[in-house]
Each structure stands twice: as structure tokens, then as C-alpha cells.
């Protein structure tokens, strides 16, 4: 007889789950802290026998005020480290931790501007982060990869095209005027001198938009 | 031998003067006020340090709210309102730095910073540049950081005839906790590397890959130089820098318990962060400034201010004696 697994039923909103998990851990921690010997040890600094008038023993309120951020910050950090998860502003800080399996190649999502003066020519907007502000190149690539299969991608590209022109006209950057924007998935083969940093070996067009004056295309 | 309870309480609450905490408050709030005021103008190519208000103008198709923004129902506000919040944050950081309305200013800095620093992370990728700052703002909100080197303290001293108590555990735990935050950041990064890649993180040619790829406009900021291409040609240099980084990250908690390590390890951290900015791009300037809190700022201050002349130093010496 085959056993069919039913999909899990979610009755709790996903955003609540980390809070619930943290609450359980915090509850267990609170039980530990409230045991009499631990409680006595924790409150010891409030009963200083130092008679020096210049030394100020910790008050109970002060102790409580100290333990709130201590528990919150360290508890969340330990939780994320043990679970290998990230719940901003806590994090497991995973950047640069993965071995790259592809060796000397990598893929990325990049925007290219179509020159207004020469519609057959295009240039990469990744070469200057001022072209895509407030996005930096790494965040923009990630945001575009999340949108790549989304029907709203076209809308997102229109937004980026409009934004590029607003920044250009306000003097925030001195890039050339563009009449359209193209999103490519690009593939690079790393070279020791990075000479091909603006000429990927592979370029697959994902979507394309034009400014309203030039007429929209897809 | 000390009991665990005594060691724990000594770590967090051993009485110290308010000066180190007051100087830490001035250093972080003051330098960050200047940082967020001038970088959009002086260094506009540091995209993520541009005006926060620009996020309000980004189309909602890019909006992927963080769990905590979802939970608290924090919306994407208009550019005008975000700019207003950013202005308020700047004012509250300046007030915190000078120590006027210190506690309310600390709380406002945390609440406003929480929204502003979190905002860009709702657009596809989480960066950790401002995380230590946010924790600093939270810690200061619960601390008595306005008791020294502040306008509040000056005003209080004029009203009071008797001198205020000047050694307390209230002044130690905030700095200790913030150092724990810094140690945890590096230690967790080290653990992540071991967990995801193991010792291969050091023995493979991963660093060469990262150094060369950084030249392909892939990071949040361009590397300050192209020297990474040179280093990538020498595997021994790559393995050495990987080993240095991993050992440093895993050793960071030692700085919490050993005085000598507290002097050496943060210098290594500053060196590593500077190296990352120079060779790979991401520049954690805020984190570099925060590393200064590992050092006894009050001792530096008294060394520079000639303690023999300072009345405050004489009072401190009397109490310590």
C-alpha cells in the first residue's frame, strides 16, 4: 500500500513562526532564570556591600533594563546561528560562506540601456551604481532574479527606465540618454585580468521595455 | 575560584565610571551623524548610502517585505515621509551625541533607524551594514549613557550640590553587550563558513574566485583597487588570507574575556574590513568605527586631557581608592 503524504496545513501565518519559536526558547530560558539559585545569583549586584558612597549598586529596575537587550540580542543571535537562518536584524551572516560549484563561471541578471542616439548600441547599467540608485548592483541583480518569472517584470523594468532618466535629468549621474532598457541573464567565464567584465560570454534576453515616446515593446 | 554567578555578574556589572560609555555615545552617534549627512553628497557612488527617501519612489513590484516588516505591518512610505523620518533620525543622532534629551533621543534613533535601516532590505537582498548600529541604538536606549560628557549631565550637576555616584555596573553592561554583538557577528560568519564549506573554504581556490569576480561589477560597491587580481594569481596568498579571516572570526569571542586579545583581535577586524573594501568592494565603514569601542576610550581621553589637571579624574581616583 502506498502512503500518500498530504501537504502541510498552515494555520499560522509564516511571519509568526519565528516569533513563536523564539517565544518557546525564551519561555524555557525564563524558567531557568526563575529558579531560586539562578535568581539569587542574578540579583546579587543589587545587594552590594560596598560602603563607598561613590559606588552605585545596581537597582532592580536597572538590572531589568539591562537584561531586556541582553536577552533579546544574544537570544536572537544564538537562535539564528543554531538554526542557520536569518531574521533581520538578527542574522547567521552567511555572506561569502558558500563554495562556488561552477568553478570559474558565474551568472547574473543585468540591465542594459539602449542608447537614444544609436538604438543598435547598448551598455551595462552595472558599471556605475549611480545609474540604478537606490539599488546597488548586487541588490538589483537579486531583485531582478526574483522578478524574472513574475508577470510584473515588465512593470518593474518600466520603473527602472523611468528612474534612470529622472536621475540623469537631475544630474545624479552623467550617463547617456536611453530609449529603452533590456534585462539579460548573463554568463561570465572569469579571466585572470577581468578583461571581459563588460562582455559576458552568454547573454539571454529576458525582457525589454522602451520609453513611451519610442513606443513600448515586449 | 570565582563561582559562575560571580564571573557572570563581574562580566556585565562590575562597577566602572560613566566616562567610557559617554565617550562611546559621542563617538558612534557623532560619527554616524556626520557619515549619513555627508556620504550622499561626497560619495554618491556608494549607492546604498544615498538618501533613504529614494526607496519611496521604487515601484512596489520590487517590494518583498522582511518578516518583521510584515509582522509589524510597516508599509513602504512616500519619499517625502521617508525624508522626514531621515531628517528626524539625523536630529535624534545629533541630540544623542551631545547628550541633550539623551534617553528620548536614543529611543527615537532606534525606532527611526529600525525603519530606515531595514527599508532597503525589503527590496530583494539583505545587507548587514547597519545591523551593528541598530543594536547600538537599542542598547543605548536602555542605558544611562547620558550620565557623562553630556549636556544633561552638566545641567544636572548645576542643580545638585552633592556629587553623583560615579562608579556603577550601569555603565559597564552596555559596552560589554555591544562588544558581544560585534563578537557574535564575526563568530557567526566564521561558523557559517565552516558549516557551508568546511575546511575547503581555506584549502580550495575560493578566495581567488571571489577576488576576480569582484571586478565584474557584482558587489554592492566597486573594490577600491584592482589589486585582488594580483593576489588571485598566487594561491598561497589566497589560502593565507582565507585562513587569517576564518581564524580571526572564530577567535573574536576571546576578545571578550582576555585583555590582550581585546587589543589585538579588533585591530585584526579593522584590517580585514579594510582589506575587503580595498580588494572585494563591500565597505563596512560603520562596523570599522564600531570596533573602536573595544578600546578603553576613557583612558585615551584622560591620557590626552592630562588627568592630573582634570577635576573629574581626581574624583574618580578618590572613589577607586
Contacts between the chains, C-beta under 8 A, distances in Angstrom:
chain1	res1	chain2	res2	distance
A	14	B	67	7.6
A	15	B	67	4.7
A	15	B	68	7.9
A	15	B	70	4.3
A	15	B	71	4.7
A	16	B	71	7.2
A	18	B	67	6.1
A	19	B	71	6.7
A	38	B	5	7.9
A	40	B	5	7.9
A	41	B	3	7.6
A	41	B	4	7.6
A	41	B	5	3.0
A	41	B	6	8.0
A	41	B	8	7.0
A	41	B	9	7.2
A	42	B	5	7.7
A	42	B	8	8.0
A	42	B	9	7.8
A	44	B	5	6.4
A	44	B	6	7.6
A	44	B	9	5.5
A	45	B	9	5.1
A	45	B	13	4.3
A	45	B	169	5.3
A	48	B	15	8.0
A	50	B	15	7.6
A	52	B	167	7.8
A	52	B	319	6.3
A	53	B	165	7.1
A	54	B	163	7.7
A	54	B	165	5.7
A	54	B	166	5.3
A	54	B	167	5.7
A	54	B	315	7.6
A	54	B	318	7.3
A	54	B	319	3.3
A	55	B	15	5.1
A	55	B	165	6.7
A	55	B	167	4.7
A	55	B	168	7.1
A	55	B	319	6.8
A	56	B	15	7.1
A	56	B	165	3.5
A	56	B	166	7.8
A	56	B	167	6.6
A	56	B	168	3.8
A	56	B	170	7.0
A	57	B	168	7.6
A	57	B	169	7.6
A	58	B	13	5.6
A	58	B	168	7.1
A	58	B	169	4.6
A	58	B	170	6.4
A	62	B	144	7.9
A	62	B	169	7.7
A	62	B	170	5.2
A	63	B	13	7.9
A	65	B	142	4.7
A	65	B	143	7.8
A	66	B	12	6.8
A	66	B	13	7.5
A	66	B	142	6.8
A	66	B	170	7.7
A	66	B	173	4.7
A	66	B	174	8.0
A	66	B	177	7.9
A	68	B	142	6.1
A	69	B	138	5.6
A	69	B	139	5.2
A	69	B	142	5.1
A	69	B	177	6.2
A	70	B	12	7.4
A	70	B	173	7.2
A	70	B	177	5.7
A	72	B	138	7.6
A	73	B	135	5.7
A	73	B	138	7.2
A	73	B	139	7.6
A	73	B	177	6.7
A	73	B	180	7.5
A	73	B	181	6.1
A	74	B	177	7.9
A	74	B	180	6.3
A	74	B	184	7.2
A	77	B	181	7.8
A	77	B	184	4.6
A	77	B	188	6.7
A	80	B	188	7.4
A	81	B	184	7.7
A	81	B	187	7.9
A	81	B	188	4.8
A	81	B	191	6.0
A	84	B	192	7.4
A	84	B	195	6.3
A	86	B	126	6.6
A	87	B	67	5.9
A	87	B	68	7.2
A	88	B	66	5.1
A	88	B	67	7.6
A	88	B	68	6.5
A	88	B	118	6.4
A	88	B	121	5.6
A	88	B	126	5.4
A	88	B	131	7.8
A	89	B	68	7.8
A	89	B	114	7.8
A	89	B	117	7.8
A	89	B	118	7.1
A	89	B	131	5.3
A	89	B	134	5.3
A	89	B	135	7.2
A	91	B	126	7.2
A	91	B	128	6.0
A	91	B	131	6.7
A	91	B	188	7.1
A	92	B	188	5.5
A	92	B	191	7.6
A	92	B	192	5.5
A	93	B	128	6.5
A	93	B	185	6.0
A	93	B	188	4.6
A	93	B	189	4.0
A	93	B	192	5.8
A	94	B	189	7.8
A	94	B	192	4.4
A	94	B	196	6.9
A	95	B	128	7.4
A	95	B	189	7.2
A	95	B	282	8.0
A	96	B	193	7.4
A	96	B	210	6.3
A	97	B	189	7.3
A	97	B	192	4.1
A	97	B	193	4.4
A	97	B	195	7.4
A	97	B	196	4.4
A	97	B	197	6.2
A	97	B	201	7.3
A	98	B	196	5.2
A	98	B	197	6.5
A	99	B	196	7.3
A	99	B	197	4.5
A	99	B	200	5.7
A	99	B	201	7.0
A	99	B	204	6.1
A	99	B	206	5.9
A	100	B	206	6.7
A	100	B	209	5.4
A	103	B	209	7.6
A	104	B	209	7.0
A	106	B	213	6.0
A	106	B	216	7.6
A	106	B	218	7.5
A	108	B	216	7.8
A	108	B	218	6.3
A	124	B	217	7.2
A	126	B	217	4.0
A	126	B	218	7.8
A	127	B	217	5.9
A	128	B	45	7.0
A	129	B	45	5.8
A	129	B	46	7.7
A	129	B	47	3.7
A	129	B	220	7.9
A	129	B	221	7.2
A	129	B	222	7.6
A	130	B	44	5.9
A	130	B	45	5.8
A	130	B	47	7.0
A	132	B	47	7.2
A	133	B	44	8.0
A	133	B	47	5.1
A	133	B	50	5.0
A	133	B	54	6.1
A	134	B	47	6.5
A	134	B	48	7.1
A	134	B	50	5.3
A	134	B	51	7.8
A	134	B	52	7.9
A	134	B	54	4.0
A	134	B	55	5.4
A	134	B	58	6.9
A	134	B	120	6.8
A	135	B	47	6.8
A	135	B	58	7.8
A	135	B	123	7.0
A	136	B	47	4.0
A	136	B	48	5.1
A	136	B	220	4.1
A	136	B	221	6.8
A	137	B	47	7.9
A	137	B	217	5.4
A	137	B	218	6.4
A	137	B	219	7.0
A	137	B	220	6.9
A	138	B	125	6.4
A	138	B	218	6.3
A	138	B	219	5.6
A	138	B	220	4.7
A	139	B	48	7.5
A	139	B	120	7.2
A	139	B	123	6.2
A	139	B	124	5.6
A	139	B	125	4.3
A	139	B	127	7.2
A	139	B	220	6.7
A	140	B	124	7.7
A	141	B	218	7.3
A	142	B	124	4.3
A	142	B	125	4.0
A	143	B	62	5.1
A	143	B	64	7.9
A	143	B	123	5.6
A	143	B	124	3.2
A	143	B	125	7.0
A	144	B	124	7.9
A	145	B	124	7.9
A	146	B	64	6.4
A	146	B	124	5.5
A	147	B	61	6.5
A	147	B	62	7.2
A	150	B	61	7.3
A	152	B	61	4.3
A	153	B	61	7.7
A	155	B	59	6.3
A	155	B	61	5.2
A	156	B	59	5.8
A	156	B	61	4.3
A	156	B	62	6.0
A	158	B	59	7.8
A	159	B	58	6.8
A	159	B	59	3.5
A	159	B	61	7.1
A	159	B	62	7.6
A	163	B	57	7.0
A	163	B	58	7.5
A	172	B	44	7.0
A	188	B	216	5.8
A	190	B	209	6.9
A	190	B	212	4.8
A	190	B	213	6.2
A	190	B	216	7.6
A	191	B	212	7.6
A	192	B	212	6.9
A	192	B	229	6.7
A	192	B	232	7.0
A	192	B	233	6.5
A	193	B	229	6.3
A	194	B	212	6.1
A	194	B	215	3.7
A	194	B	216	6.3
A	194	B	226	7.4
A	194	B	229	6.1
A	197	B	215	5.6
A	197	B	216	4.6
A	197	B	217	6.4
A	198	B	217	7.8
